[in-house]
Amino acid sequence: MYKQNADGNKTLLQSPDTNIAEFSYDVPETGDYILKIQPQLFRVGTYNLSIATGPSLGFPVGDKKAYIGSVWGDVRDGGKRNHEGVDIFAAKRTPAVAAADGTIVGVREGGIGGKTVWLRPDGQNITLYYAHLDEQLVQEGQAVKKGDVVGLVGNTGNARTTPPHLHFGIYGFGGAINPFPFVNRQVKAAPAVASKKMTEQLRLLKDLKGADTIKKNTLLLPLAVTSRGYIAELPDGRFVQTSFASVQSAKQPIKKTKSALAAAVYKTPAIEGAPSVTIPAGSAVSVLGYFNEYAFVRSGETEGWILESSLKG
């Protein structure tokens, strides 16, 4: 499993042992993630993949009628600060429960949070924060299971003049994180994915804007399909996302011309690679796409990359 970065590169997040039939990964932030399923060498097989979006933590208030009434980023103290959590409103002394299995790492009282509890989920680099409790019912160092009562909803701290509620926050190494996606009780099926051929190379119909502009007619290798378009690989190995309307099959050539010079044909658009064959000067070539100063061409039974300067204008 990879995370696609803004610069087009990818970061490996997890790769289970080949003897493991399943694995799980809690996504810490909204972004683009890629799950690559790859069979053993020289083996084939089938798989079914179902995707749904939903919370990775349990709801921290044990009442189905409890509701989130104030969200991340709401203005506080006349604009001096922003809300770093969600407020979940419920009747006073409604159970506040552990949103995950973990360990209680803090039971404190004072300040704007009033009576608070801090919970570190097992195997995760986050800490859950329960504030404005009427009563704390756990101790530091105590192990809890998901659903165990950690305290009772109240309005202590700076919530004395508000209706009873739980301020629920999540903190990681970089500070506060919006907890709403972690506890939003609505589970949605992922958008339907269109059926597309993945065996043909594609090329861009127009410039693709991003951290670096990818030029029109750049050749792409489709790797996956989303509800919006393709996840594709550039000739240099970077990943990009395109809409269906912004690409076309590279089967038909952009133009037909001839080689001005004898041209070495490379498997990749890089002169460091060893050429596979050489096309004689004057050979008929069909140009299928470009990347940097290279053109991907077909000449007879030969396909590969040649320097664009080798072509007749």
C-alpha positions as CSV (number, residue, x, y, z in Angstrom):
1,M,0.0,0.0,0.0
2,Y,1.3,3.4,-1.1
3,K,0.5,7.0,-0.5
4,Q,0.7,9.2,-3.6
5,N,2.6,12.4,-2.8
6,A,1.9,15.8,-4.3
7,D,5.1,15.6,-6.3
8,G,4.0,12.5,-8.1
9,N,6.2,10.2,-6.1
10,K,4.9,7.5,-3.8
11,T,5.6,6.4,-0.3
12,L,5.4,2.7,0.7
13,L,3.2,2.4,3.8
14,Q,2.8,-1.3,4.3
15,S,3.6,-4.6,2.6
16,P,2.4,-7.7,4.3
17,D,4.3,-11.0,4.2
18,T,3.3,-13.3,1.4
19,N,1.9,-15.8,4.0
20,I,-0.6,-13.3,5.3
21,A,-4.0,-13.3,3.6
22,E,-5.1,-9.9,5.0
23,F,-3.8,-6.8,6.5
24,S,-5.2,-3.5,7.8
25,Y,-3.9,0.1,7.8
26,D,-5.6,3.0,9.4
27,V,-5.3,6.0,7.1
28,P,-4.2,9.0,9.2
29,E,-5.2,11.8,6.8
30,T,-7.2,12.4,3.7
31,G,-5.2,11.8,0.5
32,D,-4.6,9.5,-2.5
33,Y,-3.7,5.9,-1.6
34,I,-2.8,3.1,-3.9
35,L,-3.3,-0.6,-3.1
36,K,-1.2,-2.8,-5.4
37,I,-2.1,-6.5,-5.6
38,Q,0.6,-8.5,-7.3
39,P,0.7,-12.3,-7.8
40,Q,3.7,-14.5,-7.3
41,L,6.1,-14.6,-10.2
42,F,4.7,-16.8,-13.0
43,R,1.4,-17.3,-11.1
44,V,-2.0,-16.1,-12.0
45,G,-5.2,-15.8,-9.9
46,T,-8.4,-13.9,-9.3
47,Y,-9.5,-11.6,-6.6
48,N,-12.5,-9.6,-5.4
49,L,-12.0,-6.1,-4.0
50,S,-14.7,-4.2,-2.2
51,I,-14.1,-0.7,-0.9
52,A,-16.1,1.4,1.6
53,T,-15.4,4.6,3.5
54,G,-16.2,4.7,7.2
55,P,-14.7,5.6,10.6
56,S,-11.6,3.8,11.9
57,L,-12.5,4.6,15.5
58,G,-15.6,3.9,17.5
59,F,-18.0,6.7,18.4
60,P,-16.7,8.1,21.8
61,V,-20.2,8.7,23.3
62,G,-22.3,5.7,24.2
63,D,-25.7,7.1,23.2
64,K,-27.2,6.8,19.7
65,K,-28.9,10.1,20.1
66,A,-25.6,12.0,20.7
67,Y,-24.7,14.3,17.9
68,I,-21.8,16.4,16.8
69,G,-22.7,20.1,17.2
70,S,-19.5,21.9,16.8
71,V,-16.8,20.9,14.3
72,W,-13.1,21.3,13.6
73,G,-12.0,24.9,12.9
74,D,-14.9,26.7,14.5
75,V,-13.9,30.1,15.8
76,R,-13.2,30.3,19.6
77,D,-12.5,33.3,21.9
78,G,-13.6,35.9,19.4
79,G,-11.2,34.6,16.7
80,K,-8.1,34.2,19.0
81,R,-8.1,30.4,18.3
82,N,-9.9,27.7,16.3
83,H,-11.6,24.6,17.6
84,E,-9.2,21.7,17.6
85,G,-11.7,18.9,17.9
86,V,-15.5,18.1,17.7
87,D,-18.1,18.7,20.4
88,I,-20.5,15.8,20.9
89,F,-23.7,16.8,22.7
90,A,-25.5,14.3,25.0
91,A,-27.3,14.3,28.3
92,K,-25.2,15.0,31.3
93,R,-23.5,11.9,32.7
94,T,-23.9,9.9,29.4
95,P,-21.0,7.4,29.2
96,A,-18.0,8.6,27.2
97,V,-16.4,5.4,25.9
98,A,-13.0,4.2,24.5
99,A,-13.0,4.7,20.8
100,A,-10.3,2.0,20.5
101,D,-8.4,-0.6,22.4
102,G,-5.6,1.1,24.2
103,T,-4.0,2.5,27.4
104,I,-5.0,5.5,29.5
105,V,-2.0,7.8,29.5
106,G,-3.5,10.8,31.3
107,V,-6.3,11.6,33.8
108,R,-6.2,15.3,34.7
109,E,-8.2,18.2,36.0
110,G,-7.9,21.9,35.3
111,G,-7.7,24.4,32.6
112,I,-10.1,24.9,29.7
113,G,-10.6,21.1,29.4
114,G,-11.8,20.7,33.0
115,K,-11.8,17.0,33.8
116,T,-10.0,15.2,31.0
117,V,-8.9,11.7,29.9
118,W,-6.1,10.8,27.4
119,L,-6.1,7.5,25.6
120,R,-3.4,6.0,23.4
121,P,-4.8,3.4,21.0
122,D,-2.8,0.2,20.6
123,G,-0.4,0.3,17.7
124,Q,-1.2,3.8,16.6
125,N,0.8,7.1,16.8
126,I,-2.1,9.1,18.0
127,T,-3.7,10.1,21.3
128,L,-7.4,10.6,22.0
129,Y,-8.5,13.5,24.2
130,Y,-11.7,13.5,26.2
131,A,-12.6,16.9,27.8
132,H,-15.3,18.6,29.9
133,L,-16.1,15.3,31.6
134,D,-18.4,15.4,34.7
135,E,-16.5,12.4,36.1
136,Q,-13.4,10.3,35.1
137,L,-13.8,6.6,35.6
138,V,-10.3,5.3,34.7
139,Q,-6.8,5.6,36.0
140,E,-3.4,6.3,34.3
141,G,-1.8,3.1,33.0
142,Q,-5.2,1.3,32.8
143,A,-5.8,-0.9,29.7
144,V,-9.2,-0.4,28.1
145,K,-11.1,-2.1,25.3
146,K,-13.1,-0.4,22.7
147,G,-16.5,0.6,24.2
148,D,-15.3,0.6,27.8
149,V,-16.5,3.6,29.8
150,V,-13.7,6.1,30.5
151,G,-15.9,8.9,32.0
152,L,-19.2,10.7,32.0
153,V,-20.2,13.6,29.7
154,G,-20.3,17.0,31.5
155,N,-19.5,20.6,31.1
156,T,-16.4,21.2,33.3
157,G,-13.6,23.6,32.4
158,N,-14.6,26.5,30.1
159,A,-17.8,24.6,29.2
160,R,-19.6,25.6,32.4
161,T,-22.1,27.8,30.6
162,T,-22.8,25.4,27.7
163,P,-25.0,22.3,27.5
164,P,-23.2,19.1,28.5
165,H,-21.0,17.7,25.8
166,L,-17.8,15.8,25.2
167,H,-15.0,17.7,23.5
168,F,-13.2,14.9,21.5
169,G,-9.8,15.5,20.0
170,I,-7.0,13.6,18.3
171,Y,-3.3,14.5,18.5
172,G,-0.5,13.1,16.5
173,F,3.2,14.0,16.3
174,G,2.4,17.1,14.3
175,G,-0.3,18.3,16.7
176,A,-4.1,18.3,16.5
177,I,-5.9,16.3,13.7
178,N,-9.5,16.7,12.6
179,P,-11.3,13.9,14.4
180,F,-14.5,14.0,12.3
181,P,-13.4,11.4,9.6
182,F,-12.3,9.0,12.4
183,V,-15.7,8.9,14.1
184,N,-18.2,9.9,11.5
185,R,-20.8,7.1,11.8
186,Q,-21.9,7.3,8.2
187,V,-20.4,4.4,6.1
188,K,-20.5,4.9,2.4
189,A,-19.8,2.5,-0.5
190,A,-16.9,3.8,-2.7
191,P,-17.9,5.4,-6.0
192,A,-18.4,2.9,-8.8
193,V,-15.3,2.4,-11.0
194,A,-15.6,2.3,-14.7
195,S,-14.6,-0.7,-16.7
196,K,-11.5,0.2,-18.8
197,K,-8.8,-1.6,-20.7
198,M,-5.5,-1.6,-18.9
199,T,-3.4,-3.2,-21.6
200,E,-3.0,-0.2,-23.9
201,Q,-0.6,2.8,-23.4
202,L,-2.2,6.2,-23.2
203,R,-1.1,9.7,-24.1
204,L,-2.2,13.1,-22.9
205,L,-4.6,15.2,-25.0
206,K,-3.5,18.4,-23.2
207,D,-0.9,19.6,-20.7
208,L,-1.4,18.2,-17.2
209,K,-0.9,20.9,-14.7
210,G,0.6,20.1,-11.3
211,A,3.8,20.5,-9.3
212,D,5.5,20.0,-12.8
213,T,3.5,20.5,-16.0
214,I,3.3,17.2,-18.0
215,K,3.2,18.1,-21.7
216,K,0.6,17.1,-24.2
217,N,1.3,13.8,-26.0
218,T,3.3,12.4,-23.1
219,L,3.0,8.6,-23.0
220,L,1.4,7.0,-20.0
221,L,1.1,3.5,-18.7
222,P,-2.3,3.0,-17.0
223,L,-2.0,1.2,-13.6
224,A,-5.5,1.6,-12.1
225,V,-8.9,3.2,-12.6
226,T,-10.7,5.4,-10.1
227,S,-14.3,6.8,-10.3
228,R,-12.8,9.9,-11.9
229,G,-10.1,8.7,-14.2
230,Y,-6.8,6.8,-14.4
231,I,-3.8,6.4,-12.1
232,A,-0.9,6.1,-14.5
233,E,2.8,5.9,-14.6
234,L,5.1,8.3,-16.4
235,P,8.1,6.9,-18.3
236,D,10.3,8.0,-15.5
237,G,8.3,6.0,-12.9
238,R,6.3,8.9,-11.3
239,F,2.5,8.5,-10.8
240,V,-0.1,10.9,-12.1
241,Q,-3.8,11.0,-12.1
242,T,-5.8,12.0,-15.2
243,S,-9.5,12.2,-16.1
244,F,-10.8,9.9,-18.7
245,A,-11.4,12.8,-21.1
246,S,-7.8,14.0,-20.9
247,V,-6.2,10.9,-22.4
248,Q,-6.6,8.7,-25.5
249,S,-5.2,5.4,-26.6
250,A,-1.7,5.6,-28.0
251,K,-2.4,2.8,-30.5
252,Q,-2.8,5.2,-33.4
253,P,0.2,7.4,-34.2
254,I,0.4,11.1,-33.7
255,K,2.2,11.3,-37.0
256,K,4.2,9.3,-39.5
257,T,7.6,10.4,-40.6
258,K,11.1,9.1,-41.3
259,S,14.3,9.0,-39.3
260,A,16.7,11.7,-40.4
261,L,19.7,9.7,-38.9
262,A,20.5,6.2,-37.8
263,A,18.7,6.1,-34.4
264,A,19.4,3.9,-31.4
265,V,16.2,2.5,-29.9
266,Y,16.0,2.4,-26.1
267,K,13.7,0.6,-23.8
268,T,13.4,3.6,-21.6
269,P,13.7,7.4,-22.4
270,A,17.2,7.6,-21.0
271,I,20.4,7.5,-22.9
272,E,22.0,5.6,-20.0
273,G,20.1,2.5,-21.0
274,A,21.6,0.1,-23.5
275,P,20.0,0.4,-27.0
276,S,18.2,-2.7,-28.2
277,V,18.5,-2.1,-31.9
278,T,19.3,0.7,-34.3
279,I,16.9,2.1,-36.9
280,P,18.7,3.0,-40.2
281,A,18.5,6.5,-41.5
282,G,15.5,7.0,-43.7
283,S,13.4,4.4,-41.9
284,A,9.6,4.9,-41.8
285,V,8.5,5.5,-38.2
286,S,5.2,6.1,-36.5
287,V,5.3,8.5,-33.5
288,L,3.1,7.2,-30.7
289,G,4.1,9.7,-27.9
290,Y,6.8,11.8,-26.3
291,F,8.6,12.3,-23.0
292,N,11.2,15.0,-22.5
293,E,13.5,14.9,-25.6
294,Y,12.5,11.4,-26.6
295,A,9.8,10.1,-28.9
296,F,8.2,6.6,-28.6
297,V,8.1,5.2,-32.1
298,R,7.1,2.1,-34.1
299,S,9.2,1.1,-37.1
300,G,8.2,-2.2,-38.6
301,E,8.2,-4.7,-35.7
302,T,10.4,-2.4,-33.5
303,E,9.0,-0.2,-30.8
304,G,10.9,2.0,-28.4
305,W,12.3,5.4,-27.5
306,I,14.6,7.4,-29.8
307,L,15.9,10.9,-29.5
308,E,13.3,13.3,-31.0
309,S,16.2,15.1,-32.8
310,S,16.7,11.9,-34.9
311,L,13.3,12.4,-36.7
312,K,12.7,14.5,-39.8
313,G,10.8,17.6,-39.0
